[in-house]
Amino acid sequence: MDCGIYTLANDKVIDQLIALLNSIEKNSPDYPVCVIPYDQNIDQLKSVIEQRSEQVSLFQEQVAIDRWEDFASKIWQAHPTASAKWEGRGVQGVNRMGMHRRFCAFDGPFDNYVYLDADTLVLDRLDAVFEPLREWDWVVYDFQYKDLTHVFDIGSPRLRTLFTAEQLSNIFCAGMYASRKNIFTSEQLDWLLGQLQTEADVLYINGPDQSIVNYMVLKLGLSVFNLARQLPTKERTGCCVTSSHFEREGDALYDHGNRLTYLHYIGLSSKYFARLCQGENLDFPYRDIFLHYRYLHSPDDRPQFIGKPQSLTGSKTMAGQRIRKLKKLLQAPLKR
């Protein structure tokens, strides 16, 4: 199969998954979707997939899932401080192990693919993301390159001896990227594992999967095409919920007249989306467009709210603190 879309989900993000699938169906209907299970909590997820057409499937290759979890475990076991820090937070084993399952896309059914986190809406056709794969190994559309702190441990004295400034300018957010099946050969993966076990101290333990995939891409010198850097300045858009200036027109959002390709609700916990869909009047940026896609096929089920909504971005909420922190880090790039 040539081109398709992967996402990663379980029942905790079921409302976000439904919204994502509906947005893909509306704005990029030509591409089939394969959902990789985050863990075994997928009863509702299976039901959602069964109700869809043949365009949506569940990734069920347990051998691949086990292989990538073993790959990640060996890396993090070699990290000098990760295990102790995670245990101090009450985390057993590898932090966010399920997130590493996104690597199953390298073994999946699509020759070329776009990976999207479940807390995303597709707001335009994804052709512009797929097209550069004809010439490039990796395609992204974000401004993560301006913030190294969420990709690698910038306190590691070895980081800048491993990668040049030019290489580090190619870092990306793992919430959306495009690549190809078998982009890493088995020999390369064996070599990368050995390197990662030796150089694990440069990894960022609070974004474990994101750190590993960035390391792999940079270490092998894969060619990275970032639409946020390659597009003419007047055509670029932001992509994160931390940008407050997007304007809605119908089913889409616009950034200074340019239609967003996707919107990432980064920094917002899945529990807020669940509470919202259960009828709690919670407010967060671009809530209405999320609700539009969540209930695209069941508008009568959409919650009806009365009164002033409770803001999640207020000064006293944890969500607000996270949004403000992210916005501060990304403010400059997200103005375009």
C-alpha positions as CSV (number, residue, x, y, z in Angstrom):
1,M,0.0,0.0,0.0
2,D,1.5,3.3,-1.0
3,C,0.4,6.2,1.3
4,G,-1.4,6.3,4.6
5,I,-1.7,7.8,8.0
6,Y,-0.8,6.4,11.4
7,T,-1.9,7.5,14.8
8,L,-1.4,6.1,18.3
9,A,-4.4,5.7,20.7
10,N,-6.2,3.9,23.4
11,D,-9.6,4.3,25.1
12,K,-8.3,7.3,27.2
13,V,-8.1,9.4,24.1
14,I,-11.2,8.0,22.3
15,D,-12.9,11.4,21.9
16,Q,-9.7,12.9,20.4
17,L,-9.3,9.9,18.1
18,I,-12.9,10.2,16.8
19,A,-12.3,13.9,16.1
20,L,-9.0,13.1,14.3
21,L,-10.6,10.4,12.2
22,N,-13.5,12.7,11.3
23,S,-11.1,15.5,10.3
24,I,-9.1,13.1,8.1
25,E,-12.3,11.8,6.5
26,K,-13.3,15.4,5.8
27,N,-10.1,17.0,4.7
28,S,-7.8,14.2,3.5
29,P,-10.2,11.3,2.6
30,D,-7.9,9.6,0.1
31,Y,-5.5,8.3,2.8
32,P,-6.3,5.2,4.8
33,V,-5.6,5.3,8.6
34,C,-3.9,2.7,10.8
35,V,-4.3,3.1,14.5
36,I,-1.4,1.7,16.6
37,P,-2.6,0.6,20.1
38,Y,-0.9,2.6,22.9
39,D,-1.6,-0.3,25.3
40,Q,-4.2,-3.0,25.9
41,N,-6.9,-0.5,26.9
42,I,-8.6,-0.5,23.5
43,D,-12.1,-1.9,23.8
44,Q,-13.8,1.3,22.8
45,L,-11.1,1.9,20.2
46,K,-11.9,-1.4,18.5
47,S,-15.6,-0.5,18.4
48,V,-14.8,2.9,16.8
49,I,-12.7,1.2,14.1
50,E,-15.3,-1.4,13.4
51,Q,-17.9,1.3,12.7
52,R,-15.6,2.9,10.2
53,S,-15.1,1.9,6.6
54,E,-12.2,-0.1,5.3
55,Q,-10.2,3.1,5.5
56,V,-9.4,2.6,9.2
57,S,-7.6,-0.4,10.6
58,L,-5.9,-1.5,13.8
59,F,-2.2,-2.4,13.9
60,Q,-2.1,-5.9,15.3
61,E,1.5,-7.0,14.6
62,Q,2.5,-8.0,18.1
63,V,5.9,-9.1,17.1
64,A,6.7,-5.5,15.8
65,I,5.2,-4.0,19.0
66,D,7.3,-6.2,21.2
67,R,10.4,-5.5,19.1
68,W,10.1,-1.8,19.4
69,E,9.4,-1.9,23.1
70,D,12.5,-4.1,23.7
71,F,14.5,-1.6,21.6
72,A,13.3,1.3,23.8
73,S,13.8,-0.6,27.0
74,K,17.4,-1.4,26.2
75,I,18.1,2.3,25.4
76,W,16.6,3.6,28.6
77,Q,18.2,0.9,30.8
78,A,21.5,2.4,29.6
79,H,20.6,6.0,30.6
80,P,22.5,7.0,33.7
81,T,19.6,8.7,35.6
82,A,16.3,8.0,33.8
83,S,15.2,4.9,35.8
84,A,15.9,6.5,39.2
85,K,14.1,9.7,38.3
86,W,11.1,7.9,36.9
87,E,10.9,5.7,40.0
88,G,10.9,8.8,42.1
89,R,7.8,9.9,40.2
90,G,6.1,6.5,40.7
91,V,6.7,5.4,37.2
92,Q,7.4,1.7,36.8
93,G,9.6,0.7,33.9
94,V,10.0,3.1,31.0
95,N,8.2,6.4,31.1
96,R,5.4,6.5,28.5
97,M,6.5,3.2,27.0
98,G,3.4,3.2,24.8
99,M,4.6,6.3,23.0
100,H,7.5,4.3,21.6
101,R,5.0,2.2,19.7
102,R,4.8,4.9,17.1
103,F,8.0,3.3,15.7
104,C,5.8,0.4,14.5
105,A,5.0,2.6,11.5
106,F,8.4,1.7,10.2
107,D,7.1,-1.9,9.9
108,G,3.5,-1.1,8.9
109,P,1.4,-1.5,5.7
110,F,2.1,2.0,4.2
111,D,5.2,2.5,2.0
112,N,4.9,6.3,2.7
113,Y,3.1,7.6,5.7
114,V,2.3,10.6,7.9
115,Y,2.3,10.0,11.6
116,L,-0.1,12.1,13.7
117,D,-0.6,12.2,17.5
118,A,-4.2,11.5,18.4
119,D,-4.6,15.1,19.9
120,T,-4.5,16.5,16.4
121,L,-7.0,17.7,13.8
122,V,-6.2,17.5,10.1
123,L,-7.5,20.8,8.6
124,D,-6.3,20.5,5.0
125,R,-5.2,18.0,2.5
126,L,-1.9,16.3,3.5
127,D,-0.6,16.1,-0.1
128,A,1.9,18.9,0.6
129,V,3.4,16.7,3.4
130,F,3.6,13.6,1.3
131,E,5.0,15.2,-1.8
132,P,8.5,16.0,-0.5
133,L,9.0,12.3,0.3
134,R,9.8,11.9,-3.4
135,E,13.1,13.5,-2.7
136,W,13.5,13.7,1.1
137,D,13.7,11.0,3.8
138,W,11.8,12.9,6.5
139,V,9.2,15.6,6.3
140,V,7.9,17.8,9.2
141,Y,6.0,21.0,9.6
142,D,6.7,22.6,13.0
143,F,8.9,25.1,14.8
144,Q,10.5,22.7,17.3
145,Y,13.9,23.5,15.8
146,K,13.8,26.7,17.9
147,D,13.5,24.8,21.1
148,L,16.1,22.2,21.7
149,T,15.1,21.7,25.4
150,H,12.2,19.3,24.6
151,V,14.2,17.1,22.3
152,F,17.6,16.5,24.0
153,D,19.2,17.1,27.4
154,I,20.9,20.4,26.8
155,G,22.8,19.9,30.0
156,S,24.7,17.0,28.6
157,P,28.3,18.1,27.7
158,R,28.4,15.5,25.0
159,L,25.4,16.7,23.0
160,R,27.2,19.3,20.9
161,T,30.1,16.9,20.3
162,L,27.8,14.4,18.7
163,F,25.8,16.8,16.6
164,T,26.7,19.9,14.7
165,A,24.6,23.1,15.0
166,E,23.4,22.4,11.5
167,Q,22.2,18.9,12.5
168,L,20.5,20.2,15.6
169,S,18.6,22.7,13.5
170,N,16.8,19.7,12.0
171,I,15.1,18.6,15.2
172,F,11.3,18.2,15.0
173,C,8.2,17.5,17.1
174,A,7.3,13.8,17.0
175,G,3.6,14.7,17.0
176,M,3.6,14.9,13.2
177,Y,6.1,13.7,10.7
178,A,6.2,11.9,7.4
179,S,8.6,9.1,6.4
180,R,8.8,5.7,4.7
181,K,8.5,2.1,5.6
182,N,11.8,0.4,6.4
183,I,13.6,3.8,6.4
184,F,16.0,2.1,8.9
185,T,17.5,-1.2,7.9
186,S,18.0,-4.0,10.4
187,E,21.8,-3.4,10.3
188,Q,21.3,0.3,10.9
189,L,18.9,-0.4,13.8
190,D,21.5,-2.7,15.5
191,W,24.1,0.0,15.1
192,L,21.8,2.8,16.3
193,L,20.9,0.7,19.4
194,G,24.6,0.3,20.2
195,Q,25.2,4.0,19.8
196,L,22.1,5.0,21.8
197,Q,23.2,2.7,24.7
198,T,26.5,4.4,24.8
199,E,25.2,8.0,24.3
200,A,21.9,7.7,26.1
201,D,22.8,10.6,28.4
202,V,22.0,13.1,25.7
203,L,18.3,12.0,25.6
204,Y,15.5,14.0,27.1
205,I,13.7,11.8,29.6
206,N,10.5,13.7,29.6
207,G,9.9,13.1,25.9
208,P,11.5,9.7,25.6
209,D,10.1,8.6,22.2
210,Q,10.6,12.1,20.7
211,S,14.2,12.2,21.8
212,I,15.0,8.7,20.4
213,V,13.5,9.3,17.0
214,N,15.3,12.6,16.6
215,Y,18.5,11.0,17.6
216,M,18.0,8.3,15.0
217,V,17.3,10.7,12.2
218,L,20.2,13.0,13.0
219,K,22.7,10.2,13.7
220,L,22.1,8.6,10.3
221,G,22.1,12.0,8.6
222,L,18.7,11.5,7.0
223,S,17.5,14.4,4.9
224,V,14.9,16.5,6.7
225,F,12.5,18.8,4.9
226,N,10.7,21.2,7.2
227,L,7.8,23.0,5.6
228,A,8.0,25.6,8.4
229,R,11.4,26.6,7.1
230,Q,11.1,25.8,3.4
231,L,7.8,27.5,2.6
232,P,7.9,31.2,1.8
233,T,7.4,33.2,5.0
234,K,4.0,34.5,3.8
235,E,2.7,31.0,3.3
236,R,3.8,29.4,6.6
237,T,1.4,28.7,9.4
238,G,1.6,27.7,13.0
239,C,0.2,24.4,14.2
240,C,-0.2,24.5,17.9
241,V,-3.0,25.3,20.3
242,T,-0.6,27.7,22.0
243,S,-1.2,30.2,19.2
244,S,-4.1,32.4,19.9
245,H,-4.5,34.3,16.6
246,F,-5.8,31.6,14.3
247,E,-9.2,32.5,12.8
248,R,-11.9,30.0,12.1
249,E,-13.7,29.8,8.8
250,G,-16.1,26.9,8.5
251,D,-14.3,23.6,9.0
252,A,-10.8,25.2,8.9
253,L,-8.5,27.5,10.8
254,Y,-6.4,30.3,9.2
255,D,-3.1,31.9,10.1
256,H,-2.9,35.4,8.5
257,G,-5.0,34.1,5.6
258,N,-3.2,30.8,5.2
259,R,-5.1,27.6,6.0
260,L,-3.6,25.4,8.7
261,T,-2.6,21.9,7.6
262,Y,-3.2,20.6,11.1
263,L,-3.8,21.7,14.7
264,H,-2.0,20.1,17.6
265,Y,-3.6,20.4,21.0
266,I,-0.2,20.1,22.7
267,G,-0.1,20.5,26.4
268,L,-3.8,19.7,27.0
269,S,-4.5,16.4,28.9
270,S,-6.9,13.9,27.4
271,K,-9.0,14.1,30.5
272,Y,-10.1,17.6,29.6
273,F,-11.4,16.4,26.3
274,A,-13.2,13.5,28.0
275,R,-14.8,15.8,30.6
276,L,-15.9,18.2,27.9
277,C,-17.5,15.5,25.8
278,Q,-19.3,14.3,29.0
279,G,-21.0,17.7,29.2
280,E,-18.7,19.6,31.5
281,N,-18.5,23.2,30.4
282,L,-14.7,23.5,30.1
283,D,-13.0,26.1,27.8
284,F,-9.7,25.9,26.0
285,P,-8.4,27.3,22.8
286,Y,-10.2,26.2,19.7
287,R,-12.7,24.1,21.7
288,D,-15.4,24.7,19.1
289,I,-13.6,23.3,16.2
290,F,-12.6,20.2,18.2
291,L,-16.3,19.7,19.1
292,H,-17.3,20.2,15.4
293,Y,-15.1,17.3,14.3
294,R,-15.8,15.2,17.4
295,Y,-19.5,15.3,16.6
296,L,-19.3,15.6,12.8
297,H,-21.4,12.5,12.3
298,S,-23.5,12.8,15.5
299,P,-24.4,16.5,15.9
300,D,-27.3,15.6,18.2
301,D,-25.0,14.1,20.7
302,R,-22.9,17.3,21.0
303,P,-23.0,18.7,24.5
304,Q,-25.1,21.8,25.0
305,F,-23.6,24.2,27.5
306,I,-25.2,26.9,29.6
307,G,-23.4,29.8,31.3
308,K,-19.8,30.8,31.3
309,P,-17.3,28.1,30.7
310,Q,-14.5,27.2,33.1
311,S,-11.2,28.3,31.5
312,L,-8.4,25.8,31.6
313,T,-5.9,28.5,30.7
314,G,-6.5,30.5,33.8
315,S,-3.7,31.4,36.1
316,K,-4.4,28.8,38.7
317,T,-4.9,25.7,36.5
318,M,-2.2,23.2,35.7
319,A,-3.3,23.2,32.1
320,G,-3.0,26.9,32.0
321,Q,0.5,26.8,33.4
322,R,1.5,24.3,30.8
323,I,-0.1,26.3,28.0
324,R,1.6,29.5,29.1
325,K,5.0,27.7,29.4
326,L,4.7,26.2,25.9
327,K,3.5,29.5,24.5
328,K,6.4,31.3,26.0
329,L,8.8,28.8,24.5
330,L,7.2,28.9,21.1
331,Q,5.8,32.4,20.9
332,A,8.2,33.8,18.4
333,P,7.9,31.0,15.8
334,L,4.1,30.7,16.1
335,K,3.5,34.3,15.1
336,R,3.6,33.1,11.5
